[in-house]
């Protein structure tokens, strides 16, 4: 079975914060581009915590659906 997590997300470099995050310490999501196993996603408030690893083939349609407004807030 393929592992879909990275135990300590701080072991990876190059995280970028969502453009929808603000500087007020609220909920922030960070992603890492160009990871060979998929798209790691972590909570910016817990940089040493677990990152979830999403398959690239699932991530791209998810982002397209977000941009198209297919999810309600």
C-alpha positions in Angstrom: 0.0 0.0 0.0 1.2 3.5 -0.9 1.7 5.9 2.0 -0.3 9.1 1.6 1.4 11.1 4.3 4.8 12.5 5.1 5.4 12.2 8.9 7.4 15.4 9.3 6.6 18.0 6.7 9.5 20.2 7.7 11.9 17.7 6.1 10.9 19.1 2.7 11.9 22.6 1.4 10.0 24.9 -0.9 6.6 25.2 0.7 4.3 28.0 -0.5 1.3 29.4 1.2 -2.1 29.6 -0.4 -2.8 33.0 -2.0 -6.0 32.9 -0.1 -4.2 32.9 3.2 -3.9 36.1 5.2 -1.3 37.4 7.6 -3.6 37.3 10.6 -2.6 33.8 11.7 -5.8 32.1 10.5 -6.1 28.8 8.7 -3.4 28.6 6.2 -2.6 25.8 3.8 0.8 25.3 2.2 1.6 23.1 -0.8 4.9 21.9 -2.3 5.3 21.9 -6.0 7.4 19.3 -8.0 7.4 16.5 -5.4 8.0 13.2 -7.3 5.2 11.3 -5.4 2.4 13.9 -5.8 1.4 17.2 -4.1 2.1 17.5 -0.4 -0.2 19.7 1.6 0.3 20.9 5.2 -1.1 23.2 7.8 1.3 26.2 8.0 0.7 26.4 11.8 2.2 23.0 12.3 5.3 22.8 10.0 6.7 19.8 11.7 3.4 17.9 11.5 2.1 15.5 9.0 1.6 16.5 5.3 -1.0 14.8 3.3 0.2 13.6 -0.1 -2.3 13.9 -3.0 -1.8 12.2 -6.4 -1.1 14.8 -9.1 -3.8 13.3 -11.3 -6.3 14.1 -8.5 -4.9 17.4 -7.5 -5.1 19.2 -10.8 -8.9 18.6 -11.3 -9.5 19.6 -7.7 -7.8 22.9 -8.2 -9.7 23.4 -11.5 -13.0 22.8 -9.7 -12.0 25.3 -6.9 -11.2 28.0 -9.5 -14.5 27.3 -11.3 -16.5 27.8 -8.0 -17.8 24.2 -7.8 -17.6 24.1 -4.0 -19.7 26.2 -1.7 -18.1 28.0 1.2 
